Amino acid sequence: MRKNRGRIRNPTGFTSHDLSTMNNEVFRRDEIWFVAKGNSQNSKLYSLVEFKTANGEVIRRDAKYDKQYLEGKYGADPYLKRIIDWGTVNA
């Protein structure tokens, strides 16, 4: 815990698939995190504030996070049908 101007601040985390909350009015870039599966079936956790575009630029504070996420710009794939082989799930 960290004390900040008389208030106690505790880190809190939650997961959501609700893209309506993925915007700069609800969260800062350092509060949005992604999980990606690695080649060894491990997981990598990274924050939007750490993410750089192909030309090395950081994501702008006023960017449309939800739109860019759906476009695949953050390295995470929002469409499970591309990740999961649904033919083997119910086998």
C-alpha positions as CSV (number, residue, x, y, z in Angstrom):
1,M,0.0,0.0,0.0
2,R,1.1,3.5,-0.7
3,K,-0.1,6.6,1.1
4,N,-0.9,9.5,-1.3
5,R,-2.1,12.8,0.2
6,G,-3.7,11.1,3.2
7,R,-5.5,8.5,1.1
8,I,-4.5,4.8,1.0
9,R,-4.3,3.5,-2.6
10,N,-4.5,-0.2,-3.3
11,P,-3.9,-1.7,-6.7
12,T,-7.0,-3.4,-8.1
13,G,-7.3,-5.5,-11.2
14,F,-10.2,-7.0,-13.2
15,T,-10.7,-8.5,-16.6
16,S,-13.3,-7.4,-19.1
17,H,-14.4,-8.1,-22.6
18,D,-16.5,-4.9,-22.6
19,L,-14.7,-2.6,-25.1
20,S,-16.9,0.4,-24.0
21,T,-14.6,0.8,-21.0
22,M,-11.4,0.7,-23.1
23,N,-11.1,4.4,-23.6
24,N,-9.1,7.3,-22.2
25,E,-12.1,8.7,-20.2
26,V,-12.2,5.5,-18.1
27,F,-8.6,4.3,-18.0
28,R,-5.1,5.7,-18.4
29,R,-2.7,3.9,-20.7
30,D,-0.9,2.4,-17.8
31,E,-4.1,0.9,-16.5
32,I,-4.8,-1.2,-19.6
33,W,-3.0,-4.5,-19.9
34,F,-3.0,-7.3,-22.4
35,V,-2.0,-10.9,-22.1
36,A,-0.5,-12.7,-25.1
37,K,0.4,-16.4,-25.4
38,G,4.0,-17.1,-26.2
39,N,5.5,-19.8,-28.4
40,S,6.1,-22.0,-25.3
41,Q,2.5,-21.8,-24.1
42,N,3.6,-19.2,-21.6
43,S,1.8,-15.9,-21.1
44,K,3.2,-12.4,-21.5
45,L,1.6,-9.5,-19.7
46,Y,2.2,-6.0,-21.1
47,S,0.7,-2.5,-20.6
48,L,-0.6,-0.2,-23.2
49,V,1.8,2.5,-22.0
50,E,4.7,0.1,-22.8
51,F,3.5,-0.6,-26.3
52,K,5.2,1.1,-29.3
53,T,4.0,1.4,-32.8
54,A,5.9,-0.1,-35.7
55,N,7.9,3.1,-36.1
56,G,8.7,3.3,-32.4
57,E,6.1,5.9,-31.3
58,V,4.1,5.5,-28.1
59,I,0.3,5.3,-28.1
60,R,-1.2,8.7,-27.8
61,R,-3.2,9.6,-24.6
62,D,-6.1,10.7,-26.8
63,A,-6.0,7.6,-29.1
64,K,-9.2,5.5,-29.6
65,Y,-8.0,2.5,-27.7
66,D,-11.0,0.3,-28.4
67,K,-10.8,1.0,-32.2
68,Q,-7.1,0.4,-32.4
69,Y,-7.5,-2.8,-30.3
70,L,-10.1,-4.1,-32.8
71,E,-7.8,-3.3,-35.6
72,G,-5.1,-5.5,-34.0
73,K,-2.6,-2.6,-33.4
74,Y,-1.7,-3.7,-29.8
75,G,-0.5,-7.2,-30.7
76,A,-3.5,-8.9,-29.0
77,D,-6.1,-10.6,-31.2
78,P,-9.6,-9.6,-30.2
79,Y,-11.2,-12.4,-32.2
80,L,-11.1,-15.8,-30.5
81,K,-12.0,-17.6,-33.7
82,R,-8.5,-16.8,-35.0
83,I,-6.9,-18.1,-31.8
84,I,-8.9,-21.3,-31.0
85,D,-9.4,-24.2,-33.4
86,W,-13.1,-24.5,-32.6
87,G,-13.3,-27.9,-34.4
88,T,-11.2,-29.5,-31.7
89,V,-12.8,-27.8,-28.7
90,N,-15.9,-30.1,-28.5
91,A,-14.0,-33.2,-29.8
